[in-house]
Amino acid sequence: MDESVYQEIADLAREGAGLLIPQSRSYLIEARLAPILRREGFSEVAELVACLKARPNTKLHKETVAALTSKLTSFFRERDMLERIASHILPMMAESAGEEPLRIWCAGGAGGHEAYSLAILLEESDQLRDRPIEILTTDISDACSEAARAGKFGHFDVQRGLSIHRLLEHFARQPDGQWQVTSTLADRIGIRTHNLLDDASGLGLFDVILCRNVIKDMTREARNQTLLNLARQLTDGGVLILGKDETATGLIDGLEPSRDLRGGYTRKVARGALATKAA
């Protein structure tokens, strides 16, 4: 890939989604944009860049930015964390919340695998099954949101992370070979398209926010903005959970490691007092 083409796309990814794509990983650009190139009839990324420059701020522009983000996910990814949420964190919150619904946000949730995994755990929990718990999954990609809403997964998807028992209990085999989530699971999930760099106040407040394996691909500035946006949507006593190789330590004033959950963070100040720390 020509260096100027790489730079155009890298700038687009950084400005649109806060992504940092070093030139040594430019192969990711070609791989992630391949479906758009095929659909639009472009033979190379340079043709897509030329089109975007000629027609800026179009739907294609947004689709290109979204396509550059990682979609790597699976059911029950980092299983121990999800099970800890269902067995300890949510029951503890439910006890103090009384009859009020609890809310979970899977931020950067791709095709909904994480949200459906949590829904399965809620269905399997005698303590939580009948408790009002809302799950919202969001992604920057409209295509991912549509896939999550459809709730249909291929054989490769369901083989990764799902036991045979869970597959047969919570999914139905379709004539085309795909697996459809049951309406019981689907009814637990809300789905929205959302850019994590944008203000999230319209989504409401959440008791648990999962944003796992998302910020590690971002610039520091974008990481800070994302964490600030997420922390502002935590309820008092809510917890923000990052991926096992991610940290918020030293990035946001007022956001501190949780005592109850490794990899979790809680808001220790009023929402308006949260602020990014200087580099």
Secondary structure as UniProt FT lines:
FT   HELIX           3..17
FT   HELIX           23..25
FT   HELIX           27..40
FT   HELIX           45..54
FT   HELIX           59..67
FT   TURN            75..78
FT   HELIX           79..84
FT   HELIX           85..89
FT   HELIX           90..97
FT   TURN            98..99
FT   STRAND          102..107
FT   TURN            110..111
FT   HELIX           113..124
FT   TURN            126..130
FT   STRAND          133..139
FT   HELIX           142..150
FT   STRAND          152..153
FT   HELIX           155..159
FT   TURN            160..161
FT   HELIX           164..170
FT   STRAND          171..173
FT   TURN            175..176
FT   STRAND          179..181
FT   HELIX           183..186
FT   TURN            187..188
FT   STRAND          189..193
FT   TURN            196..197
FT   HELIX           201..203
FT   STRAND          206..211
FT   HELIX           215..217
FT   HELIX           220..231
FT   TURN            232..233
FT   STRAND          234..242
FT   TURN            244..245
FT   TURN            249..251
FT   STRAND          252..253
FT   STRAND          255..257
FT   TURN            262..263
FT   STRAND          264..267
FT   HELIX           271..273
FT   STRAND          275..276
//
